[in-house]
Amino acid sequence: MNTISVVISILQVITGLFMTAVVLFQSGKRAGLSGAISGGAETFFGKNKGRTLDAKLSKATVYVAIIFVILTVALNILK
């Protein structure tokens, strides 16, 4: 294995661990009382939905998953 393959492999492991942690930190979509009254509560509080921690974790999951796929493709091209 050359140096670039080793570096990409290490980055892929770190990205995979980070993605696992980000997914585990997210709460369920139907958790607690908010799932029971989701109709009225979501429309009333919907304007601040993008600023919550769950929204930030969801965006981070998408970005980390894209990076993970790019690293996987790059690693397969190099081999």
C-alpha positions in Angstrom: 0.0 0.0 0.0 1.3 3.4 -0.8 1.1 6.4 1.4 -2.0 7.9 -0.1 -4.0 4.7 0.5 -2.9 4.6 4.1 -3.9 8.2 4.7 -7.3 7.7 3.0 -7.9 4.5 5.0 -7.2 6.3 8.3 -9.5 9.2 7.2 -12.2 6.7 6.3 -12.0 5.0 9.7 -12.2 8.4 11.5 -15.1 9.4 9.3 -16.9 6.2 10.0 -16.5 6.5 13.7 -17.7 10.2 13.6 -20.7 9.2 11.5 -21.6 6.5 14.0 -21.4 9.0 16.9 -23.5 11.6 15.1 -26.2 9.1 14.3 -26.3 7.8 17.8 -26.6 11.4 19.2 -29.8 12.0 17.2 -33.1 11.4 18.9 -35.9 9.5 17.3 -38.4 11.2 15.1 -41.4 10.0 17.1 -40.0 10.3 20.6 -42.1 11.3 23.6 -45.1 13.6 23.7 -44.0 15.4 20.5 -44.9 12.4 18.4 -48.4 12.4 19.9 -49.2 16.0 19.2 -47.1 16.5 16.1 -49.7 18.1 13.9 -50.2 21.4 15.8 -46.9 21.6 17.5 -44.8 21.2 14.3 -46.7 23.9 12.5 -46.4 26.4 15.4 -42.8 25.8 16.2 -41.7 24.9 12.6 -40.0 28.2 11.9 -37.2 27.4 14.4 -36.8 23.8 13.4 -33.6 24.4 11.4 -31.8 25.8 14.5 -32.3 22.9 16.8 -29.6 20.4 17.8 -31.4 17.6 15.9 -31.4 19.7 12.7 -27.7 20.4 13.0 -26.9 16.7 13.7 -29.0 15.7 10.7 -27.0 18.1 8.5 -23.8 16.8 9.9 -24.9 13.2 9.1 -25.4 14.1 5.5 -22.1 15.8 5.1 -20.2 13.1 6.9 -21.9 10.4 4.8 -21.0 12.2 1.6 -17.3 12.5 2.7 -17.4 8.8 3.6 -18.7 7.8 0.2 -16.1 10.0 -1.5 -13.3 8.4 0.5 -14.6 4.9 -0.3 -14.7 5.6 -4.0 -11.2 7.1 -3.9 -9.9 4.1 -2.0 -11.4 1.7 -4.6 -10.0 3.7 -7.5 -6.5 3.6 -6.0 -6.6 -0.2 -5.6 
